[in-house]
Amino acid sequence: MNGHILLLHGIHMHAWIMFPFARLLEKQGFAVETFGYYSVWQTHERHTAALADTVCGFFRRHPDTPLHLVGHSLGGLVLRRFAAAHPDLVRGRIVTLGTPHSGSAAAEAVRSWGAGVPLLGGAYRQMLDGNLPPLPAGVELGSIAGSKPMGVGRIFGLHGANDGTVAVAETRFDGMAGHIVLPVSHTGMLADEGAAAQTAAFLRHGRFAPEEAV
């Protein structure tokens, strides 16, 4: 067994959306659990507090076991907030999937249409707006981006390489330990064996594998 992973979903999603990716990571030898949160109706402060409770519960049951964290889209921003608030509880590596670390052009487009409050709610402030704290020293985070533009990207007017929802450029930020671009869409990456293999590689070794090796 390679260790334990806690998976976080993205905006307007539920924990079950991560089940296919969980199965792929289990094939890679990890034990996997999911974490659900109300992405729009609550703020990042509530997400962080709930996640801290879950992680502390895990360490009470498994005091000597590292716990890796993996977040899709907004879930990766929740992990950024969690790491900044509770660096002592980050006892494994972090991988984010299609996460707009430097802000979301799609979210800005929604706000410009006047639909920001109902569609984004608490997910915008200090997360999708790109206003995030730096990654604490010692926290290793790898970012996976997609380059298959299937989704609502055309409506949002995304420029450059993107996964249909998030631009590749938005998935980068100062302080990340690794970055890789895969030919997957924003949602499709959750059922992609290559994305799971690269996630597993980073969690095991702190770096992504050469693509020909996975």
N, C-alpha and C positions, 0 to 999 in steps of 0.2 A: 504494500500500500504506500502510495507516494505522499499521502497527507490528506487533510480536510480542506474543503472549499466551501465558502458561503457565497451564493449567487444573488445579485440584485438586478431587478428588471428596470425598464425605462418608463418614460412618461405614458400615462393612460393605459398602463399594462398591469398585469397581476403576476403573482409568483409563478403560476402554472405556465406562463409563456416561456419560462426558462427551463422547463422539463426536458425538451429535446437536447439542449446544450448540456444539461446535467448528465443525461445518458451518455453523451459523447465523452465527457470528462471522466465518467466512471469507467469507460472503456480504456481510458488512459491510465487507470489505476488509482484514481482519487475517490475518496468518500465525499459526497456532495449534498449540501442542504440549500434551501432557498429562503430568502428573506423578502417578505411583502411589506409594502408601505403605501400610503395614500399620496401619490406623486403630486397631485394638484391641490387637494384640499388641506394639506398640511405644509408647514414650512420646513426648511432644512434643519432648523433647530429640533423639531419634533422627530424628524427622520434620524438625526444623529443620536438623540437620546434613546430612541427605541432600538437602534442598532447596537448601541453600547450595552444595553440590557441583554440583548441576544448574545453578543460576543462574551460578555462576562459570564453568562450562563454556560456557554460552551466551555470556557476555561475552568469553571467550577467542576464540570464533568470530566474534563480532559486537561488537567493542570499543566502537563508537560508536552502538549501537542501543539505544533504550529497551526495556525488557521489562515489560509490564503483567502483573499477577497477578490471577486470578479464582478464587475458591473457593466451592464449594457446601457449605452446612451446616457440618460439622466442618472442612472444608477452609478455610473462612474463619477459623476459630480458629487453625489451623496457620499461616495467613498473618499473623495478629496476632502470634503467637509469633515467627515469622521476622522480621517487621519490627522487633520489639523487640530481637532478638538481633543482627540484621545490618542496621541502617538504611542503611548504606553500599551494600548490595546492592539496595535498593529504588530502582530508576531508572526508574520508571514509576508508574502509578496502580494502585490495588487496588479491585476490586469483590467484595463478598460476596453470596451468594444464599441466602436463608433461613438465615442464620447466627445462632445464639443468643448474641450478644455479652455479654449480661448474665446468662447462665446458662440452663440448660434445665430447665423443669419436667418434661418427659418423662423426662429422665435422672434427675431426683430421684425420680420415680415408680418407675422401674425399680429404683433403689437401695432404695427402701422395700419393694419386693417381695422383696428379698434376691437379686436377679438381677444386681446391678451388676457383680460381678467378671467373670462370663463374657460378659455382653453389652456392657459398656462398657470394661472393661480400662483400658488407658493413656489412653483418650480422656477420662476423667472429670477426673482431677486436673489442676488449673490450666488447664482448657479448658472442658468442659461444666459444671463447677461455677461458672463465671463469674469465677474468680480469674485475671484476665488483666492484664498490664502495660498502662500507658497507651500510646497510639499515639505514636511519636516525632514530634518537631516536623518539619514539612515533608513528612510522609507523607500523601497524599491517599487517603482510603478512602470509597467510596460503598456503602451498604447497601441491598439490594433485599429487600423482604418480600413474602410472599404472603398473600392473604386468602381463598383458596378452601379451606375446611376438609375436604379429602378425604384420609383417612389414618387413623392410629391415635389422633388427638387425643382422641376421646371416651373411649377406654380410659384415657388419661393424665389426663383431667379438665382439659384446657386451658380457660382462661377468656378471654373477649374474642376479638377478631379473631385468626385464626391460619390457617396454611396446611395444617393437618392434623397437623403435627408440631411446629412452632415458632410461638409466639405473636408477633404483630407487635411487642408491647412488648419482647420479648426481642431483637429485631434492632437496637435502638437503644443507643447508648453515647456518652458524652462524648468529643468529639474527632473524630467522623466528619465528613466534608466534605459528605455528602449522604445523603438517605434517601427512598425511594419505596415505596409499597405498590401492588402489581399484583394483579389478580384471577386468581391462579394458585395451584396447590397446590405442596407441597414438592418433589415429584418432577416434576410437570408443568411447572414453570418451566424445566426443562432442555430442553424441546422447544418452548418458546414464543418466537415471533418478537418479541413485544413486550419480553420480558425481555432478549433478545439485543440489540435496538435500544437499550434503555436502558443496558445494559452498555457498548455501543459509544459511546453519547453521553457517558457519564461518562469513559471512557478517553480520548476525544478532547479533551473540553473541561473536565473537572473538575466537571461538574454534570449532573444528569439533565435530560432534555428534557421540556417540557410534554407531557402524554400525547396531546394532540390532534396533536402534531407527529411522532409516531412511527407 
